[in-house]
C-alpha cells in the first residue's frame, strides 16, 4: 500500500524554523538539549512529520524519469513504511513522537542522505533549513496559501 501524503498547505517559515531548531539542537546537543520542548510545543511532532515527509519522500519515491529497476521500487516501499510508522506514531503519541521522529530524520540524513559538501550532519540540516525556508517564503508559495 503506497504512502499517501495528503494534500496540505506548506509549513510556515516559523514552523520550518521550529522544526529545524529542534533537529539541530538534538543533533548537536543530544536529548538534554531538547528536553521538555515537545511537551511545550504540541505542534512539534506534526512539524517534524511534515519535514520527514519532505526529506524521505524526496529521496525514496520512484522517479518516473529514471531507469526503473527492482531496487527503485524497494526503496520507494522502504520510504512508505518509514513514513507510515512515523505518521502512526505522531497520531498516537505526539509527545513521545517528536524526539523519535527527529532521531529518525537525523539517522536517515546520516545513513541515506550523506552530503559530500557537508560532512557534518548539522551542516546538512542547516542547508536543508535554508532550502525549505526559501521554498516556503517564496512569493509563489505565499500566494498559494492566500497570504499577500
C-alpha positions in Angstrom: 0.0 0.0 0.0 1.6 3.3 -1.0 2.2 6.1 1.5 -0.2 8.8 0.5 0.9 12.3 1.5 -2.4 14.2 2.0 -3.0 17.5 0.2 -1.8 20.1 2.6 -0.7 23.7 2.9 3.0 24.3 3.2 4.6 24.7 6.6 5.0 28.4 7.5 8.5 29.8 7.9 8.0 29.8 11.7 7.2 26.1 11.6 10.2 25.3 9.5 12.4 27.2 11.9 10.9 25.4 14.9 11.4 22.0 13.3 15.0 22.6 12.3 15.8 24.3 15.6 14.7 21.1 17.3 16.6 18.8 14.9 19.8 20.8 15.2 19.6 21.0 19.0 19.1 17.2 19.2 21.9 16.6 16.6 24.4 18.9 18.3 23.4 18.7 22.0 21.7 15.4 22.4 18.5 14.6 24.3 19.3 17.0 27.2 19.3 19.9 24.7 15.7 19.2 23.7 14.2 18.1 27.0 10.8 19.5 27.5 10.4 21.1 24.1 7.9 18.5 22.8 5.7 19.0 25.8 5.9 22.8 25.5 5.1 22.7 21.7 2.3 20.3 20.9 2.6 21.0 17.2 6.2 19.9 17.1 5.6 16.3 16.3 3.3 17.3 13.4 6.0 19.7 12.1 8.7 17.1 12.3 6.5 14.6 10.5 6.0 17.1 7.7 9.7 17.7 7.5 10.3 13.9 7.5 7.8 13.5 4.6 9.6 16.2 2.6 13.1 14.7 3.2 12.3 11.0 3.0 9.8 11.2 0.1 12.2 13.2 -2.0 14.9 10.6 -1.7 12.9 7.4 -1.8 10.0 8.0 -4.1 10.1 6.3 -7.5 11.3 8.8 -10.2 9.3 8.3 -13.3 12.1 9.7 -15.4 14.8 7.4 -14.0 15.8 4.0 -15.3 13.5 1.8 -13.2 14.6 -1.4 -11.6 13.5 -3.6 -8.7 15.7 -1.6 -6.3 13.7 1.6 -7.3 10.5 0.0 -6.0 12.1 -1.4 -2.9 13.5 2.0 -1.9 10.1 3.5 -2.6 8.4 0.9 -0.3 11.0 1.4 2.4 10.2 5.1 2.4 6.5 4.3 2.6 7.0 2.0 5.5 9.1 4.5 7.4 6.7 7.4 6.8 3.6 5.3 7.7 5.2 4.3 11.0 6.2 7.9 11.8 2.6 9.1 10.9 1.1 6.5 13.2 3.5 7.4 16.0 2.6 11.1 15.6 -1.1 10.4 15.6 -1.0 8.1 18.6 1.5 9.8 20.9 2.6 13.3 19.7 4.7 14.0 22.8 6.9 10.9 22.5 6.8 11.1 18.7 8.7 14.4 18.4 12.1 13.1 19.7 11.6 9.8 17.8 10.7 11.4 14.5 13.6 13.8 15.0 16.0 10.9 15.6 14.7 9.1 12.6 15.3 12.2 10.4 18.8 12.5 11.7 19.6 8.8 11.2 18.1 9.0 7.7 20.3 12.0 7.0 23.4 10.3 8.3 22.9 7.0 6.5 21.0 7.8 3.4 21.4 11.5 2.5 25.1 11.9 3.1 26.1 15.2 1.5 29.7 15.4 0.3 29.6 19.2 0.5 28.6 19.0 4.2 30.5 16.3 6.1 28.7 17.2 9.4 25.0 16.3 9.5 24.3 19.6 11.3 25.7 21.4 8.3 23.4 19.4 6.0 20.5 20.2 8.3 21.3 23.9 8.1 21.5 23.7 4.3 18.1 21.9 4.2 16.6 24.6 6.5 17.8 27.3 4.1 16.3 25.4 1.2 13.0 24.8 3.0 12.8 28.5 4.1 13.4 29.6 0.5 10.6 27.5 -0.7 8.0 28.5 2.0 9.0 32.1 1.9 8.8 32.5 -1.9 6.0 34.7 -3.3 4.6 31.8 -5.2 4.4 29.7 -2.1 2.8 32.5 -0.1 0.3 33.2 -2.9 -0.7 29.6 -2.9 -1.6 29.9 0.7 -3.6 33.1 0.2 -1.1 35.2 2.0 -0.2 38.5 0.5 
